Amino acid sequence: MTRELECARDAAKKAGDVILTMLGKVQITEKESNFNLVTTADTASQQIISNYIHEYFPEDLIFGEENDARPPLDSERIWIIDPIDGTTNFAHRIPHFSISVAFAQKGIVQCGVVLDPSKEELFSAQRGSGAWCNDQPISVSAAGHLTAAVICTGFYYERGPLMLRTIDSLKKLFLANIQGIRRTGSAALDLCYVASGRFDGYYEYRLSTWDFAAGILIAQEAGAACCDSDGVKRNLFSRGMICCTPALQKEFLDIVCWPDLYSSS
């Protein structure tokens, strides 16, 4: 384990312990709309993680959801933090949310962790070294066709074309006779569930970097095939995500891929 991965794990655990004590006791405010929330637990978690990282790496940069200013993602050494991924769940006391911490160098994620404090599950990965849940190796499922697959998705904050396209893709997936659809509310955990074989595929047409920076590395190190919403591999600079077990990729992309998404938005 590198010093960076150890730091990310410890920082996430410290923040997780604190936010669990705040569940049901936080002040909730709105960002751009009444369905994009932030709580005092989000800001507390980010402060705890940032302070812990700077104890060990004082010169490193922080790119966090609750930062007012964010450094370039291709910086020499940068940490990407989502202090609570699934804030709406947290605000409504639904015990499915996570803390995501990733470390990147020049735009390439080197290690990452996603902590589910409610279930005491810590997903982690080191580039080129595999992925784990609570120190046990994980890998994607063996599903070979959509008829054997459980698929997860998510919805961005807007209520326009992205929402309508997601609904249309759900219809097509059901017509392909998938076994089920899930919408959990935490993109970071969705990627980790693909990594651990719980979900066979996941897609979401618009995400922020902190949503997937750690999760995409964990999924890829567990054997998942991942690309942007338009089918192009961009990784840290992606704007959406499609992730699945490799045997499903062509069949899955044929239904959910949106090739002209960014040219039309």
N, C-alpha and C positions, 0 to 999 in steps of 0.2 A: 504494500500500500504506500503510495506517495504521500508526502507531507500535505499536499493540497487535498487529496481525497480524505485523509484523516481529519483535516481541518473542516472540510465541508460536512462530514458526518457529525462531528462534534458540535458544530455551529447549529446544524439543523435540529439536533436533539435538544440543545439548550433552548432554542426558540420553541420547539414543540412542547416542552414541559410548561413553558409560560403560557402559551396560547390556550392550552387545555384548561388552565385555571380561569381563563377569561371567557370561556364559552358560556353564552347566555347572559353576560354581564358587560357587554361592550356598547360603546356609542357607535351608531351606524349613520353614515352620511352617503350622499350620492355624488358620483363624479359627473359624467356628461348626461346621465339619464337616470330614471328611477329603477333601471334594471342593471346598472353598473355601480356596485356598492364598494365602499371601503369602510373598515372598522378601525377602532383604536388598537385592536390586536394585530392588524396588518402592519401598522407603523411600528408597534413595539417589536414584532418579530423581525422586521427588516433592520431595526436598530441593533438588536441583539446579534444578529448574524454579521452585520457590517463591522461592529465593534470587535467581535471575536476574530474575524478574518484579519483585521488590521493589527491585532495583537501579534500575529505571526508573520504577516506580509504587509507591513505598513505602507509600502509604496504602491501596492496593487490598486487597480481601479475597480469601482463598483458600478454595475449597471442593474438597477433594481426597479421594480414596478412603482414603488413609492418615492423614487428619486425625482427631484425637480429638474436636475440636469443629468444627462446620461452621456458618458464618453463613447467614442467610436467602438463598435463591436470588434473591429480588427486590431485593437490595441495590443501591445506586446503581452501584457498580463491583465486579465480582466475577469471579474466574477459576475455571473448573471444570477439574480436572485428573484424568486417569486415568494414573498414572505407568507402568503396564504393563497394557494391555488384552489379555488372553490369558495371564494368569499361569500357568495350568496348562500351556499350550503351552511357555512359557518354562522352567518348572520341569522339563519333560521334554525340553528341548533341541529342541523342534519349532520351526523358524524361521518362525513365523507369529504375530506379536504386534505391538502398536503402542503408541504414546504419543499421548495425546489431550489437547489444550489448547484451551480455549474461553474467550473473553472475553464477558461479558454485562453489560448495563445494565438495571436494573429488570426482570429476568426475561426479557429479550430478548437472545438471542445475536447479537453483532455481527460476530464473526469467529472462525474456528477452524481448527486444523490437526490432522491425523492423520498421524503418521510411522510408516512401516514401515522400521525401521533395517536389517533383514536384506536387503530388496530395494532399499534406497535410494530409496524412493518417498515423497514428501511431498505429501499431499493438503491443499488449503487452500481457504478461501472467505472472502469479505467480503460482508456483507449488501448485496444489491442490485447486486453487481458480478460475479457468476459464480463458478465453481469451477475449480480447476486441479489437475493432478498434475505435479509438477516443472516448474511454470510454463507448462504446456501446457493450454489449455482442455479441459474434459471435459463430457460430457453423457450422459444416460441412453440406453438402447437404444431401438430402434424396434419392439421386440416388441409385437405387437398382440393375441396370444392366448396362453393358457397352454400350448398345444401347441408354442409356439415358445420357451418360457421355461425358464431355469434358475433355481431358487428356492433361497434360503439361509435357514436357521433357526438357532435356538440354544435351549439348555435352561437354565432357572434352576437354582439349587442344590438346590431341594427335589425330592423323589422321590414327589410325590403328584399332586393334580389338575392342576397346570400341566404336568407331564411327560406325564400320560395324555392331556390335551387336545392337546398338541403331537404326540404319536404318532398320535392320531386324525386330525388335520389333514394329516399326512404321507400317510396312507392315502388321504384324499380328493383330495389333489393328484396322487398317482400315478394314481388312477382318472380324473382329468381329463386324463391323458396329457401331463403336463409332460415336458420333455426330461431333467430331472435335478434332484436335491436335493443340496445341499452343507451341511455343518456345519463351520465353520472354527475357531470358538473365540475370535473377536475381533469383537465387535459393531461397534466403531468402523470396522474395516476392511470388515466386511460392508456397512455403509452407504456407504462410499467405493466399493466395488465396484459397488453399484447406481448410484452417481453416475457412474462411468466406463463403464457399459454392460457390465460383466463379468457381473454378476448382473442379472436382470430384476425380481426382487423379493426382499424379505427381511422376516421377521417373527420376533418373540420376545415372549412374553407377559409377562415381567417383567425389567426392567432397572433399573439405577441411573442417576442423572442423568449421572454422569461417563462412563458407557458410550457415551452418544449425543449429548452436548451439542455437540461439534464436528461429529460425523458427520452429524447431521440437517441442520445448516445447509449442509454441503457437498453433501448429496444434494438438498436443496431448490433450492439455487442452480444445480445441474446439471439441474434440471427434474423431479425426482422428486415424486411425490405421497406425503405422509407423514401418518400419524395414529397415535393411541394404539391399543392392542390392542382396545379396545371400539369403534373407528371414529370417535372424537371427536378433534378437533385440540386438543392441549394443549401441544405443543412441549416447552419446558424442564421443565414440570411433569408430563410424561407418566410412566407407570409401565411401559409396554411400547412396542413400536414395530411398525408395519406400513409398509413403504416399497416403492414400485415405480414403474416407468414408468407415466405417466398412462393410457395406453391399456389397461393391464391392471387398473386399480384396481377396477372393479366386479366383474369375474370373480374377482379375487384375494380381495377382501373377502368375497364371498359364501361362500368356503370357510374363510378363516382368521380372520375377525373374530369376536370373542367379546363380544357386546353387554352381557351381564350379568356380566362377569368381576369387576368391582370391587364390585358389589352382593352377589355371592355369596362374596367372599373376605374 
